[in-house]
Amino acid sequence: MKRKDLPYLPFAFFRLFCKPEWHAAIEGDLIEHYDRNVDTVGPTKAYWKLILDVLRLFRPGIIRSIHFKNNPIMFRHNILLSLRNFRRYKTSFIINVAGLSTGLACVMLIFLWVNDELSKDRFHVNGDRLYQVLENRVQTGHVITRESNSGRTAEALNTQYPEVDTAIMTTWNWGQSKVLSVTSNGTSKDINIDCLYADEPFFRMFSFPLIEGSASNVLRDMTSVVISKQLAISLFGSPADAVGKTVDIDHASQFQVSGVMEVPEESSRKFDIVINFESFRKANKWLNLWEATAPQTLLMLNEGVDVEEFNRKVANLVRDNSNINVRTPFVRKFSDGYLYGRYEEGKLAGGRIEYVRLFSIIALFILVIACMNFMNLSTARASRRMKEVGIKKAVGARQGSLAAQFLSESTLLSLISSVVSVLMVVLFLPQFNLITDKNLKLDNLLWFIPLVAIVTGLISGSYPAIYLSRFKPALVLKGKLESMTLANMARKWLVVFQFTISIVMITCVLIVYKQIEFVQSRALGYNKNNVMIFSRSGEISKKQDAFIDELRKIPGVITASASSHDMTGHNGGISGITWPGKDPEDRTEFERMHIDRGFVEMMGIELKEGRMFTDNADNEKGNVMFNENAIKYMGLKDPVGKVLDFNGDPHTIIGVVKDFNFESFHEPIKPLYIVMDQRSAGNIMLKIEGGKEQDVVERVTRFHNSFNPGFPFVYRFVDEDYKDQYRAEQRVADLSRYFASLAILISCLGLFGLAAFTAERRVKEIGIRKVLGSGDARIVLLLSEEFMKIMFIALVIAVPASWYLTGSWLEGFQYRIELQWWYFAVSGLAALAIAWLAVSYQTIKASRINPVECLKVE
């Protein structure tokens, strides 16, 4: 067996801890040990057995099986010495293990989350060539970036731009909930599914694995569909049995299963079925208008295309094919869409990547704080080990070997802590998955755990190793320890750094909480509470008036209506509105809201001038209402009664409503028009009496199922949808709260250990002061004074840092809280109180020592 055929890890350990002159002999013995096992257990097991045996070298039984020919075994000596020191200084050992294991557990959990975030949509073979078309749109003097396009965008890209290999239309970011029905043995099974519409080349462009079917023909016509593996097994027993079967969509259209796919966990979009986009286009003729936007365009560029140059060309796509000059398309790499999704005034401003960076930094800081505890306690107890170092140096030990000893101690401590941290991760991972809404698994940590454990050990032990190994033996053996001013200063600044980070985290958590509270409690301009919403389907679409009338009769239902808008986001718009004095080049997009009778009154939207719609839809045909922002943008004076042109159709303004937030607080309020159009009002909404939600839901469910058989009743509440807009911020707030608490805990563990050591070091001083008449309170104040000074310095540094960080984060909201001085005061006082509690136990304990016992201490 040759050296190159063996794993590097065993040799790395010995090269780290043994003298260079021993390396050749040690490598020879390792090879010999491997050869003895390879014939009996095979090469793979022998490979790993060698690593495990090296890690267990401090056990005598293993030592006898691997002799190193008469050479000293420094590795075993260092390990045994480390274990003895752990046993001798139990308090420091427990504090260090608790701090390091907690820090490592945080790092591992954050690593799992960050790794999952960074892997989204990056599994496609053609990933480097896949892009998505976005549009910058001018609206009321602002530039709004949208992912929606005209239904004709892909056709224009394919025919007019040679740089494009393939472009397709999809509903990628526009979820389509459908009812899928299968009839078997005379029994129909109805399931709610998430449907994706996509043009035929979808599976050739994207690497969604096909278990059954070929990417070249699974979407060959409008009647072909591809279903997920889970759906195939659930409905037909196996993927193979699903192919060729017929399924109904919304009890209206029949499709044949042509393929079965898998949707990997790494996909940012989960869907159950893929249907040819042409069937969607056939049912929605408005997709042929350049003025109407809703679907998304995905494309694959040819090899070697200059994307910047292509963006300059594609910027004229809409302008060249229509008279619209306020929409400027550009392409963004498809895999970047998940992480880089926030734009401000047409420029990339961040997205989820900000939280990835934030938590990566938090993980680094938590690990550094944990390492600092070890550094602080190791250097603080230097006087305890100076004789050990002096004797070893006197008998010939070199500084390098002593440094290796202390490094081995920190590495062993880190390895022990990593084992504890893995147990903590196993314990808390299910709860962490609930908070993050992910399905993270521990097996993704297999390579990360030993790496971070060894790196942590080397980092945390580096300063103590250098510091302790530099003691001069002559002075040490005389009991004269060299000046420790530098070490004391280093310890103080390390504690300052720890608590600066902790105070910043506390402040950020508080301000994030206040902002989330603000956006969830601020007046929106409408009443979102106790409003149930669900999509119409089946018989409801044919008899909507009768259905809504019956809903209003159900006890506990205040009223009911319908709308095309869900009140919690962009739902589409038009740019073809003409008003008196309009600039002919102005094609600003107005948000649209098509409603049924009584909707404005039900939602509590306030009327500013004019009148509301009546219940007679025929009489309201051609009438329109605008919000204040739209009237202000158009510059209309006395708008009620004025007639505007909507893509050739005249509409009379009958009223103006006060502005209300129909998107998140990240977005400004945009121009909006409201028309009475029952055919387009596909979201049924009903207002429920407070306290009767459960009873009403049961009654509405029974009525829905009897009125609309074959369509499962799936509902939600508007206020819950509203909260979902801030789900990312809420998760950040939750995670930050936990990690800030752990950072404080780790910092306080170190402070607790330092307080214990300080009290121990000053025990004689305490005894003398008590003999001279000092009371317990005075001694507690004396011992706490130094730590409180350190905390004050940390507070002074943390306040401007947290002010800058939180101010930058709040800039992402159009409507936000103002930073108040008391946020920072509360955070600082909380950190001071926590720190004082960490040292108070030790200081009070020290102050109550019998002075006679103090003076007996050597």
N, C-alpha and C positions, 0 to 999 in steps of 0.2 A: 504494500500500500504506500502511495506517495503522499507527501504533505498537501499537494494541491487538491487531492481527492477528499480531504477531510473538511468539516465545517470550520469556518473562521472563528466562531464565538469562543471555543475553548482556548485557542491560542491568544485571542484578544485579552481574555482574563489574565492569563499568565504573563503576557507581555506587559500588562498594566501593573501587576503586583510583584513581579519577580525581577531580579537583577539580570542585565543583558547577558552576562556570561552563562547563565543557566538555561537560556532559551533553547539551544540546540539539544541539550540532554532531555529537557522536558518534552520537546516536540517528538523526540525519538520514543519516549515512554508512552505518549499519547497514541502514536501510530501502533505501537506494540499492543496497547490495550484494545484498540479498535480491531486489530487482526485476531485477537483471542475471541472476540464476540461475533465477528462477521460470519464465521462458518456455522455457528449454532443458531443465531437468530436472524441472519440475513443482513444485507447492507443498510437498509432503511432503519431498522430497529437499532442496529449497532451505531449508526450515525447519531440518533437521538439519545441512546443510552450513554454515549460518551459525554454529551453535553450535560445530561442530568447528573452523571457521576462527578463531573468537574464542579458542578454547583453544590454538590454535597461533600466536598473534599474534607470539610472540617469534621466529618464523622469518622472515627477510628476504623470502623469496619471497611470503609471504602479505601482508606489510606493504605490498608494492608494489601488491597487488591491492585493498587497502582503505586509502585515504588518509584521514587525518583532518584534511584541509584545513590544514595548517600548525600544528596544535595539538600540544604535546608528548605523547608516548605513554608515560605513566607506567607503564602496565601492562607493556609490553614491557621498560621499563627495570628494573622491579622483578624481573621474571622472570629477565632476564639477570644481574642482580646476585645473585639467589639461587643461580643455577647456578654462578657464579664462587665464591661462598662455600662451596658444597657441594664444589667441586673443591679449594679451598684447605684446608678443614678436613675431610679425608677420613675421619679416624677418627671424629669426631663425627657426620658424615653417615651412615657405615655403622652406627654404634651406634643412631642415631635411626631409620634405616630398618628395621633388624633388630627393634628393640623395637616400633615402631609397627606394622609389618606383622604381627608375631606377635600383638600385641594385637588388631588389626583382624580377623585370621583367627579368633581365639577368639571375638570378638564376633559375627562372621558365622555361625559354626557354632552358637553358642548361640542366635542369633536364629532360625535355621532350625528348631532343635529346639523352642524356645519357641513359635514361630508355629504349628508343627504340633500341639503340645499344646493350644494355645488354640482351634484350629479344630475339634477333635473334636466331632462330633454337632451342629454349629451350621449345617448346610446345609439343614435342614428348613424348608419354607415356613411351617408352623404351629408353628415352634419356640417361640414365646412362649406357646403354649397347651398344649404337651406336657409331661406330668408322669409320674412313676413313684411307685407306692405302696410305701412302706417301713413296717416295723413295729418299734416299740420293745417288747422283750419282757423281762419280769422273770425273771431266773434266779439263784437262790442269792444274792439280795440285790443283784445287779448288773442294770443295764439294758443289754441287748444289742440292737443295731440290725441288722436283717436285711432283705434285698431280696426274700426269698421270701414268698409269700402263699398263702392257701387258693385252691383252684381255683374257688371260688364268689364270689371278691371282685369280679370285673368285673361279674357279673350283678347283685350287690347295688348296686354303684355306679350302674349304668345305670337301675335301677328305683326306687331310693330317694333319689337326690340329683339335683335338677333342675339343679344347677350343672354337671353332667357332660354334655358333648356326646356323647362315645363313650369306653367303657372296654373294653379287650381283655386276654385272657390270653395270655402268651407264655412261651417258654423263653429269653428274651433273655440272661440271665446264667447260663444253664445249658446248656452245650454238649451237643449230641446228635450223636454220631458214628454214621453209618449207612453201609450199603453200597448204592450205587445201581448197578443193572444194566440194561444195554440190549442187546437182541438184534438183530443186523444180519447178514443173509446167513448165518443159521444159527450165527453166532458170538456168544457172550455176552461183554460187556465189564463188568468189575466194578471200581468205583471207590469209595474211601472218601471220604465227604463230611461237611461240617459242616452239620447240619440245624437250621433254626429253625422251631418250631411257633408259629403266631400265628393269632388269630381273623380272620375275613373282612375287617373294616375296616382291616387293617394298612396296606395301600398307599394308602388314602385319608387316613390320618392322617400317615404318614411319607413323605418325599420321596425314596424310592429310585427312580431313573429306570427306567421301563419301556420297553424297546426294542420289545417285542411284548406286546400285551395291554392291557386297560384296567383301571385301578385299581378300577373299580366292580364288576368281576366275575371277576378272575383267581383269587380264592379262594372262588368261589361255592359249592362243595360239598366234601365230604371227599375226593374223588378228584382234585381239582385241585391242581397244584403250580406254583410259579414257580421257574425255575432261573437261575443266573447266566449272564452273557454268555460268560464263559470256558468254562463247562461246556457251553453250547449249541454253541459252536464246536468244542470238543474231541470231543463225542459225535455231533453232527449236521452239522457243517460250517458252519452259519450260524444266527443267531437265528431267522430266518424259517422255516427248515426244521425247527426244534425244536418249534414250536407244533403241538399235536395228536398228538405222538408219545407212546408209552407207555413208562414206566419202572417198574422194580421196586425196592422198598425192602426190603432185608434178605431178598430172595427170598421174601417173605411177602405183600406187598401191592402192588397195581398202581395207578399214578397216571397221569393224563394231564397233559402239559405245557400249561398255559393261558397262560403268559407268560414273558418273558425280562427280567431286570432287570440293572442295574449296581449294584454296591456301592462307593460312592466311597471314596477313600483317607481322607476325613475321618470316616468311620464308625469308631467305637471297636469295633464288633462286625463281624466278617467271617463270612459264611456263604455256602454254595453253593446252598441250596435252601430254599424256604419252603413249609410244608405247613399246611393248615387245622388249627387246634388241636383241633377236634372229633374228629379221628382219634386224637389223643393221649389225649383224655379218654375215648374209647370203650375204649381198651386199658388204662386206669388208673382203675378205679372209685374208688380212694381220693381222687381229686381232688374228689369231691363232699362230702368231710368237711371241716368247718371246723377240726377238730383237726390235719389233715395240711397241711403247707406244703412247697412246692417251686417252683412256677412264679412268674413275675413278672407284675405288673399294670401296664399302661401306659394312660394316659388323656389325653383332650383336653378341656380345660375350655371352657366357653362364654366369649365375649368379655366382658371387664370383671369377671370373678369375683374377689372379694377372697380371695386364697389363704390368708391368715392366718385369716380367718373360716371358710373351708372346712375348714381343718385342725382347727379346734375342733369342727366338726360331724362330720367323718369319724373323729375319735378314738374314737367309740363304735361304729364299724362292726362290729367283731368281737363286741363285747360285746352289741350289740343282736340279733345273729343267732345267737348261741351262748351257752353258759354259761362262756365263756373270758374272764377279766378281767385277764389279764397281758399281753395283746397290744394295743398302742395304735398304730393305723395313722396315717400322715401322708403328705403328698405332697411330693416334691422335683422341681424342674424337671428335665426329662429331660436337657437339655444340660449340667447341672451334675454329672451322675452320674460322668462320667469324671474330672473334676478334684477334686470334693469328695466323696470316698467314705469318709472315716474318721470314725467316731463314737465318742465315749466317754461312757458313762453316758447315752445318749440325746441327746447334744448334738454338733453338728457340730464336729469337731476337726481338720479339714484333709483331706489326701489328696495327690494328685499336684500340686495347686496349690502346696504347700509347696516342691516341687522346682523348679517353674516360677519361683517367687519367688527361691529360692536361686540358681539359675543366672543369672537376670536380674541379681541383685546382683553375682554373680561377674563377669559380663561387664562391668558398669559399673566395678567395681574394677580389672579388668585393663586396661581402656581408660584409666582415670585414671592407673594406674601407668605405662603407656606414655607418656601425655602429660607426666607429671612428669619423665620422662627428658629430654624436649626442653626443658622449662622449666629444669631444673637445669643442663644443659650450656650452654644459651643464656645464662643469667645468669652462669654461672661464667666464660664466655669474654667477658664484657662488656668487660674491659680491652683485648681484642684489637680491638674495634670502636669504641672510644670516639673515636679520631681521625676515623674515617669519620663518626660522628654529629656531632662538633664541627665539621668542615669543612662539612657539609651545613647545619647550623644557622647557621653564620657567613655562608653565601651566601644565606640566606633561607628555607631549608626549615622548614616548620612541624611541630609535634609530630604532628599528624594524618597528614601525608604520610609521616613516618618510621614511625609506628605501622603505616600501611598497608603499608609496605615489609616490615616484619618479619612482619606477618600474611600477606602474600603468600608469604613464604618458608616459613612453617609450613604454609600451605595446599598449596603445591606439594609440599613434603615429604610431606604426608599423602596427596596424590593419587598420588605415586610409590609410597608404602607401600601404598596400596590396591590398586594393580596387582599388587605382589608378593604381597599377602595373598590376592587372588583366585586366583593361581597356587597358593598354599599350600592354599587351600580345595579347589580342583580335585584336588590331589594327595591330600589326606587325607580327603575326603568319603566315599569308599567304606569306609574303615576306620571312620570315625565312624558310618556307617549300620550297620555290623556291631555296634558297641558299643551303639548305642541301639535296634537292631532296628527301624529305620525305613527309609523310602525317600525321603529328603530330596533335593531337586533344587536346583541352583544358580539356576535361572531365577526362583525366589522372591526372589532378592537383587537383581534388576535395579534396582529403585528405591531399595533400601536402601544399596547400595554408595556411590554419589556423595553421598548425604545424610550418611552417617556419616563419610565422608572429609572433606567440607567442614566439618562440625561439629567433628570432631576437630582439624582444622587451626586453626580459629578458637579453640578452647578452649586447645590446647597453645601457641598463639602469643600469647595474650592478655596473660599476665603479662610475658613477655620484651619484647613490643612496648611496653607501658606503661613498663616499667622502663628499657629502652635509650633510648627516645625522650625521656626526661626529663633526660638529662645536660645540664649547663650548658656551652655552648661555650667560654666564657672559661677555666674551670677545666680542661676537657678538653684544650684546645690547649696549656695550660701543663704538661700531664702530671700534673695533680693530680686524680685521680679522687675523686669524692665518697665519703664513708664508705659502705662496703659491708656494714656490720654487719647491717642489716635484710635485705639480700639473702642474706648468709651464713646468718642464722637461718632464713630462709624455705627455703633449700635443705636445711638440716639437718632441719627438720620435715617436708619433703616426703619425704626419705629415711626418716625415722621412720615416716611413714604407709605408705610402700611396704612396708617390712619388717614392720610390724605386721600388715598384711593377709596377707603371705606366711606369717608364723609361725602366724596363725590358721588359714590354709588347710592348712598342714602338720599342725597338731594335729588339725583336724577329719578329715582323711584318715586319720590314724593311729587315731583313736577309732572311726570308721566301720568301718575294717578289723577292729579288735579285736572290735567288736560282731557283725559278720557271721561272723567266725571262731568267736565264742562260740556263736551260735545254730546253726551248722552242725556243731559238735563236741560240744555239750552232750548229756548223756544224756537221751533222750526217754521212757524207760520201755519202749521196744520196740526191736528191732533192724531198722533200715531198710536195711541194707547187702545188696547182691546179691539183692534181691527184685524179680523181674519181675512186671509187672501188665499185663493186657489184658482187654478186655470180651468176655464170652461172646456168641455169636451162632449162628444156624443150628442145626446138629446138636448143638452143645455144650449148648444150652439144654435139649434133649430128653434127652441122655445125659451129664449132667454127672458123675455118679459114675464112669462108665466112662472118661470123658476124663481126670479127675483121677488115677484109678488108673494109667492108661497114662503120664501125665506123670511120676509118681513112679518109674517104671521106667527113664526115660531117664538114661543115665550123666551124672553131674555135677549132677543134680537131687537135692537133699537131701530135700525134701518139697514138697507142693502142697496148696492149699486154695482157698477163695473167700470173698468178703465183699461186703456192700453198700457198705462204706466204703473210701475209697482212702487213708485214714490221713493225709491232708494238707489237711483243711479240713472245713467244715460240710457234712454230707451229709443233713440232714433230721432230724426228731425228732417226738416226740408230747408232748402236754401232758395226756393223759388217764390218768395213773398215780395211783392212790389207795393210800395206806399208813396204817397205824394212827396216829392222832393228827394226821392232816393237816388243815390249815385248809381248810374247804369252799371258800373263795374263792381258794385257791392253785392256779394252773394253770401252774406252771413247766414249761417245755419241757425234756425230756430228749433228749440226742443218742441216736440209735439206730444199732446195728451188728448187722446180720443176717449170720451166718457159716455156713460149712460146717465139716465135721469137721476137727479138727486145726489150726484157724486160730490160736487163742490161743497154742498151743505153738509153731507155726511162727514167729510174730512175736516170740517171747521175752517176751511180756507176763507179768509175775510175779503169782502167786496170793498173796493176803494171807491168806485163810481160806476154808474150804469145799473144794470140788472143782471140777475142770474138767469140760467136757462130754465124754461118751463118743462113740464113733464111730457109735452107733446113734441116728439122728435120731428115730425113732419113740419111743424111750424118753425123749428129751429134750424132747418137745413139752410146752409149758407151763412149762418151766424157764427161769430167767433169771439172769444175772450182772450185778453193778453195779460201777462203779469206787468208789474210796474217797470221792470228792467227793460222789457221789450218796447214799451211806449217811450221810455226815456231814450233808448237807442235810436228809435225811428224819429224822435224829435216831434212827435205829434202833440198839438195843442187841442184840447177838447176832442179827444179821440172818439168818444161814443157817437155812433152814427156814421162814421167815415167808412168808405168802402175800399178794401184792399184786394189786390189780385194774387191768388194762390195758384201759380202755374196755369193761368188761364181761367180759373174759376173765381168769380167775385165773392167776397166774404165781407159781411157788415159787422163792425165792432159793436157789440151790445153791452160790454162791461169790461172793467179792469180790476183784477184781483191784486191784493198786496203780495209782495215777493215772499216766497217760501222756499225752503231748501229741499229740492228733490234729488240732490246728490249729496255726497259726503262733504264734510267741512274742509276737505282738502281742495275742493273746487269752489270757485265763485258762482253766485247765482247767475244763470244764463237766461237769455230771452226765451220766453215760452208762450205758446198759443194753445188754447183749449177749444175743441169743437165737440159737438154732440154727434157721435157716430157709433151706434151700438154694434155694428158689424165688426169694427176694429177694436172694440173694448173687450179683450179676451181675459182679463183678470177680474173674477168675481170677488167683491169685497163686502163684508158685513160688519157693522158696529155692534158690539156686545156689551151688555150691562156689566159693570164691574162686580166681581165676586161670583158671577154665574158662568164663568168660562167653561168649566168642566161639563156642566149640564147642557149648555148650549152646543158644545162640540159634539156630544153624544146625539143630541136631537138632529143637528145638521147632518151628521154622518148617516143616520138612518134615513133621513129624507133624501139625501143625495143618492144613496145606493138604491132607493126605490124609484127615484125619478130617472136615474141614469145608470141602469144595470150594465155590468161589464166593464165599468171604469172605476178602478179603486180610488177612494177619496184620499187625496194628499193635500194637506193644507199647511199653512204657516201663519205667523203673525207679523204684521208690519214692523212693530217695535223690535222684534227679534232680528228681522232682516236689517233694520237700521243698525243694531249693535254689531251685526256681522261685518258691516263696512269697516269697522275698527278692530276686527279680529286680530290682525297682525299687531297693532299697537297694544291690544289687551294682552296678547301672549308675551310681548316684550315686557310689559309691566309685570306680569306674573313671574316670568323667568328672572327678571331683574330683581324683583323682591326676594326671591329665594337666594339668588347668588349674592346679593348685597348682604343678606343675613349671614350667609356662610363666610363671606369675606370678613365681616365683623367678628364672627365666632373665631376664625383662625387668628385674626389679629389679637383678639383678647386672650387666646390661649398663650400666645407668645408673651403678651404683657403680664399675664398671670405668672408664667415661669420666671420672667425677669424680676417681678416684684418679690417672688419667693426667694430668689437668689440675693437680691438687694437686702432684704430683711435678714437673711442668713449672714451675709457679709458684714452687716452693721450691728450684729447682735451685741457685741461688747459695748459699742457706742450707746445702744439702747439701754443696756444695764447701767452704765455710768450716768446717763441722763436721768434715769428713774431714781437712782440713789440720790442725785442732786435735787430731786423734787419735781421733775417733769411729769405731767399727767398723761394719761392714755391718749386723750384728744390731741395734745400737742405733738406727741410722737407720731400718731397717725397722720397729722398734717405734715410733719417733717418728711415722712417717708413718701407721701403722695405728691408732695410739691414738685419734685423733679418730673414725674410722669405728667402732671397737669401742664407744666410748661411745654413739654413735648407735644401734647395734644393741642395746645393753643397755636403753636407754630404750624401744625398740620391743618388746623382750621383756617389760618390766614392764607395758606397756599391753596386749599381746596375751594374756597368761595369763588375766586375769579375763574378757576378752571371749570367748576360746575356751572357757573353763569354762562360762560361761552358755549359749553356743550349743549346745555338745555335750550339756550337761545337759538342755536343752529337747528336743533331738532324741531322746535316750534315753528320755524319759518316754513316748514312743509304744510302748515295748515293756513287756509285763508281766514279762518276764524279761530282765535286762540286766546288763552289766558295771558295776562300780563305778569311778568316776573315780579314777585313781591319780596322785600327784604326778609320777611319772616320765614319764607321757605328755607332760606339758608341758615337763619338763626335756629330754627327748630332742628334742622339736620345736625348742625354743629353741637347744640346742647344735647341732643340724643346721643351723639358719638361720645361726648365728654362724660355723660352719665354712665354709658355702657363701659367706658374705659375705667371710670372710677370704681364701678362695681367689680371690675376684673381685678383691681389691685387692692380694693378695700379689705377683702377677706385676709389677704396676707399681711397687710399693714396692721389691721386690728389684732390679728393673731400675734404678731410680733410685739405689739404694744402691751399685751397682757402677760408676757413672759416674766417669770420671777427674776428680779435683778441678780439674785445670788446665783441662779443657774446660768445667767448670761455671762457673769464674770468667771465662771469655771471653764468656759469654752476656750480651747487652745487656739 
